[in-house]
Amino acid sequence: MNTRRLSRTEFIAMIALLYATVAFSIDAMLPALPRIGAELTPENINHAQFVVTFFVAGMGLGTMIAGPLSDSLGRKRVILGGSALYVAGALMAGIGQTLELVLAGRILQGFGAAGPRVVGLAIVRDLYSGRDMARIVSFVMMIFTLLPALAPSIGALVILFFGWRGIFGAFVVFALFSVGWFALRQPETLPSTNRRPLAAAPLRAAAGEVFADPVARTATLVQTLIFSVLFMFLTSTQQVFDQYFGRGDGFPLWFGLIAFIAGGASFLNAMLVVKLGMRFLIRVTLIVQTGLSAAMMIALWTGVLAPWAEFPAYVIWSITIFGMLGLTVGNLNALAMEPLGHIAGMAASIIGALSTVMSAILALPVGQLFDGTPRPLATGTFLAVASALVLMHRLPER
């Protein structure tokens, strides 16, 4: 097996691009939701949000399978196979003439996207561990955040020239580029001697080991709640900009600005995590965000903010929400994966599947309760981050 290791810079950029497949597949769709709703589900435009949630659900299902397959077959085969399914799903959704067919394609697309997402994390764990792994993941998350900052603008541009169905062609091009880079440059990181047979008994044993570890279990639950906040925003924020603030035309630019500024949080985490530790940064971030979300929720329900102040307050709050991911997700992944390096693929699958599927389920009612105001979003966010803070304080010490 080729044991050559890429430079750290190229490795981070390549893994970040694989990670960005998921964010690009979600964020580029946001400007299309009003058009999808008007064309395919005019009786209830909130159902257009399912284009996001079905992709996430498919990704969660694929996440459960991708890791064990990569432990058995190797990392590269699974990423390449998942990318093929992703492309097939994008083509199916692009030509679907009903919402049901589009959603079927999105499920398949999400299922395939699980390969690059989950196995990418397993590759990082194959090569790095502990705070060094957290630092690598932080840099990956920083690029992962900055690249999708352009996604809504790219989506809006594609819609302008090719209609909303053209976005699915952009997904195909993106996948061919990112996976082509990976296929040509990244050596296999799991030697054949370290692979685990794809059998029920070893898989059950590995899953039991993940659930039995109290740190991995608690970190996964905290990550689930944080991801639920992300999906609450992704399903609701376009409608908030359009219907509540009347700024739908400028949404791609505002979203890009929010994501670009928030991307600095991952860089900050990479600089601080070795010195301050993962647990400290997660707890401080959740304390601050709980306070900010409580303030936003109270302001929206009581109307204490002047009308001119609501929009800048919402934008600043959105930046802190996306910034929270950069200061927590990489650290939580590293905490959960640290004792599980010998079953990295299976562990990444269990952690990723639970946090993805459960977070989508938690976010779904918040999106469907959208009433033309940000109040349901603010309330759901506060409840999620407050619960995450309580769990984080109960995280056992090693």
N, C-alpha and C positions, 0 to 999 in steps of 0.2 A: 504493500500500500504506500502511496506517496505521502510522506510525512512532512513535506514542506509546509511551513506556516507563513501565511500572508503577513505583510506589515500590519501593525495595529491600525494605522490610518485607513488602509484599504479594507481591512476586515470590518471595522466599525461602519464605514460607508456602505459596504455591501450588505451587511446584516440589517442596517437601518432601512435600506431600500426594500429588502424583503419584508420587513415589518410594515413599511409604509403601504404595502399592497392593501392591507386591511383598511387603513385610514383613508387612502385614496378612493377605495371602493365605496366608502360611506360618504365622505365629505364632498366628493364630486357630484354625488346624487342630490345633495341638498337643494341647489337652485332648481332642480327639475321637479321637486315634489309638487308645487302648485300645478304644473302642466300635467303631470301624471294623474293627480287628483281630478283635474277638470276633464281629462280625456277618458280615464278608465274607471273612476269611481266618483262621479259628480254628486251622487246622492249623499256622500259623507266624505269630504275631502281629508278628514283626519286619517282615513284608511290608507292614504298615500304613505303615511309613516311606516307601514308594514314593509315597504321596500327596504327600509333600514333594518327593522327588527327581524325580518326573515333572513336577511343576510347574516346577521349576528347569530340567529338560532342555528343556521346551517354551519357556521363556523364553530359554534360550540359542539355540535355533534361530530364534526370532523376532528376537532381537537382531541376527543376521547380516543380516536383511532390512530391519528398521525404519530403520536409519541411511541406507542407500543410497536407499530410497524417500523419506525425508524430504529428502535432498539433491536429489532430482528433483522431487517433488511439493509440497514445503513441509512445515514442521514440524506445523502444525495438522491437516492432513488425515490424516497418519499416526497421530497420537495419537488422533484421534477414531475412525479405522478400527480401530486396535488395541483400543480400549476396547469397541467393538461385539463383537469376537471374544472378549474377556475375559468379557463378560456372557453370551454364548452358551455358552462353556465352563462357566461357573458353573452355568447352568441345566441343562446336560447332566450334570454331575457330581452335581447335587442330586437328579436323578431316576433316576440309574443304579442298577440293582438288583444289579450284580455289581462286583467290584473292577476288572475290566477296563474296564467302562463308566465308572466313576468316574475311573480313571486317564486314559482317553481325554479326558474332559472337563477334567481337570487339565492335560493337555498343551496343549489348545486355550486354556485359561485363561492358562497361562504364556506361550504364543505371543503372545496379545493383550497381556499385561502388558508385553511388551518395548517396545511403542510408547511409553507414558508414561515408562518407565525410561530408555531409550536416547535418545530424542528430547529428553527433559527435559535431559539432560546437554549435548546439542548446542545447545539453546537457551541454556543458561548460557554455553557457549563462544562463541555468536554475539554475546553482549552483554558478556562479561568475558574477561580473559586473565591469565596469570601468577599471581602471589601473590594478586591481587585475586580471581581465579577460585577459587583454593584457599580463600580466606576465605569466599566465597559458598557453596561446596560444604560447607565445615565447618559453617556455620550450617544449611544444608539437612540435613546428616547429623545435627545435634543434634536438630532437630525430628523427622526421620525416625526417630531412635532413641526419642525420648520418646513419640511417638504410638503406635507398636506395643507399647510397654510395657503398654498397656491391652488389647492384642489378645487374649492368652489369657484374661483375665477376661471380655472381651466374648464370646469363644467359649464359655466355660463358662456364661455367663448365657443365651446363645442355646440351648445344648444343654439347659439346665434347662427352658426353656419350649417349645422347638420340636424338640428332638432334634438329632443331629449334622448332619442334612441341612439344617436351618435356617441353618447357617453360610453356605451358598452364597447364600441370600437376602440375608444381610448383606453379602456381597461385591458383589452387584448394587447395593444401595443406596449403598454406599461409592463405587463407580465412577461412578454417576450424579451424585453430589454433587461429587466431585473434578474430573471431566472437564467437568461443567457449569460450574463456576467457571472453569476454564481456557478453555473455548469462549467464554464471555461476556466475559472480561476481558483475556486475553493477545493482543496483536496478533501477526501473523505476523512472525517475525524473520529469515527468509531471503528476500530480494528475488528476484523472478523472474529478474533479470539475473545472479544468482549461482548459479543452480541448475545442476546437472550432469545431462546426459542419462542415462537409465537404460539403459545399454548395457554389453555384456560388457567391451569394451576399456577404457573409463574405469574400470570397477569393478576390473578386474585391476590397472590402473596404480595406483589408489588403495591397494589392498590391498598391493601391492608396496612402496609408499612407507611404509606403516605398519610392515611387517616389516623394511624396510631400516634404519629409524632405531633405533640401538642403545639409546637411552634409552627410547623407547616400547616396544620389545620387552622389555627387562629389567623395566621398571615393570609391564608387563602380567603377566609371570610371577610377580613378587612379589605382585601383587594376587590372582592365581589361588590361590596358597598361602594367603594370608590369608582369602580367601573360603572355601576348603576347610575351614578351622577353624570358620568360622561354620556351615557346613552340617553338619559333624560334630556340633556342639553341638545344632543344631536337630533333627536326626534322633534323637539319643540322650538328650538331657537330661531329657525327660519320663519316660522309662523309668528313668533314674538316680534321679530324685526318687521315683518310685513304688516300684520294685522293690528298690533298694538302701537308700534312706533311709526308705522307708515314709511318704512325705509327698506322695503323689499328689494328695490332696484340696486341699492348699495350694499346688500347683504354680503355678496362674495368678498368685497373689499374690506368690510368691517370684520368678517370672520377671519380673513387672512391676517389682518392687523392683530386681532386677539391672539391667534395661534402663534404668530411671529414673536410677539412680546412674551407670551407664556413659555415659549421654547427656551428662554433664558433660565428657567427654573431647573431644567435638566443639567445645564452647564453648571449652575450654582451647586446642585447636588453633587456632581462629579468632583467639584473642588472641595466640598466640605465633608463628604461621607467618610473619607479615610480618617479625618481628624476627629469628627464629632460622633460618628457611628450611625448606623442605619436606624436603630430604634429611636434615638433622640430626634432625628430629623422628621421621622414619621409622626411622632407624638406632637411636636411643636407645630407642624403643618396642620394637623387635624384640629388642634386647639384653636389656632388662628382662623381656620376655615369655618369651624362651628360658630364662632362669634360673628364672622362676616355674614354667613348665611342666615343666622338668626336676625341680624340687623336688617338684611334685605327683605326677609319674610315679613317682619313686623312693619317695615316701611311701606311695603306694597299693600298689605291688608288694612293698614290704618290710614293710608294716604297722607302721611306726614311730609313726604317729599314734595317740593314744588314741581309742577309739570316739567319745567325746563331741566330739572336735576335728575329726573328719572332715567333718561337715556344714558347720560355719562355714568351714572351709578351702576346701571345694568352692564355696560361695557367693562367697567373696571372690575365688577364682580365676576364677570365671565372670564376675564384674564386670570383672576385668582383661582377660579375653578380649574381651568386648563393647566395652570401652573402647579396646582396641587398634584396632578398626575406625575409631573416631572420630579417632584420631591418625595414621592411615595412608591410608585409602581416598581421602579427598578430595585429599590431597597426591599420591598415586600417579596419580590421574586427571589432575590438573593437570600433573604432569610428563610424562605420556604424551601429553596433548593439546596441550601448548604449541606444538610445531612443526607441528601438523597442523590449524590453524584453517581453512585453505582447503578441507579435506575433513572437516570436523568430524563430519558425519553418518556417513560411512563409517568414520572412525577410531573413533568411539564404538561402532559396530557390531562392528568387529573386536575391539577391546579388551574390550567387554562380552561378546561371544559366547565368546571364548577363556576369559576368566576365569570365566564362569558354567558352561559345559559341562565344562571340565576340572576345576574345583573340585568340581562334583557327582560326577564320576567318582572323584576322589581321596577324597571323603567317603563314598561308597557302601559300600566294604568295612568302614570303621570302624563304621558303623551296623549292618551285618549281622553283625559280629563281637560285638555286644553280648552279654555273658555274665552279665548281672545285676549287674555292677560297673562303675565308671567307668574301669577300667584301660585298655581299648582306646581310649577317648576321650582319656585323658591321653597315651597313647603316640603316637597319631596327631597330636595337637596339637603335642607337642614336635617330632616329626619335621618337621612342616610349617613351624613358625615358625623352627626352626633352619635349614632350607633357604632360607627367605625371607631370613634374615639374611645367609647366605653370598652370595646373589644381590645383595642390596642393597649389600654392600661392593664388588661388581664393577660397579655401575652407573656408566657413563662420565660424566665431567664434560662440560658444554657448553663 
